[in-house]
Amino acid sequence: MSTLVESKTIKVLIVEDYKLTRVGLRCALNDYEDIEVISEAESAEEAFELMEKQKPDVVIMDLGLPYMNGLEATIKLKETYDDIKVIVLTSHDRDEEVIAALGAGATGYCLKDIDPDTLADVIRSVKRGACWIDSNVCMIALKLFPKPENTQLIYKQENQDNKGHLTEREQEVLKLLVKGKSNTEIAKELIVSVHTAKAHVCSILQKLCVDDRVQAAVKAIKEGLVKM
């Protein structure tokens, strides 16, 4: 179990039509002191009924729901509850579904073989405002963006106006962001504290003039800021 503990319990609603999956998620997540599964729904319609009463912080959403699917449900949730954080948890890894989910307003996209500790960290991250994409699908989605024609020219221009100039360490962190790594995973790989990893990420977002990790990864690929 992860040792990272938030001061406030994060309330989670699970929307999944398979009971065995719901039970497994509840048991796994309730092992963490800072995360509480407050309710479960087997359809989008049931989830909407629970939202006003339960007021969750994070919704874990399956895509393959009966009647109204997970993408439609995410759009409707975000229209009604703008502050709610939606994490798509699915077995689908097609690039069009990743793009559609993010476009619908999801702030996390995880495959169902995700480790419980990692899922717990994803929940904490999106609750704080971050966006997280499973590394197994992140690169697939980023392939949809065209590569720049002259990466050397772009890189020189970035350096000249000092606005995207990253330190060597920040370039290492950005490369891991492109791979979809969380702050915890970055900290482990670079052998630094999670606090230090988070500070590097914040600095990168500021220097690249972007709002979140996904935008930073997209800009890095489009403008050739990292070599994979």
Summary of the structure (lengths in Angstrom):
residues: 228
radius of gyration: 18.1
end to end distance: 31.3
largest distance: 56.4
contacts: 728
relative contact order: 0.11
helix: 52%
strand: 13%
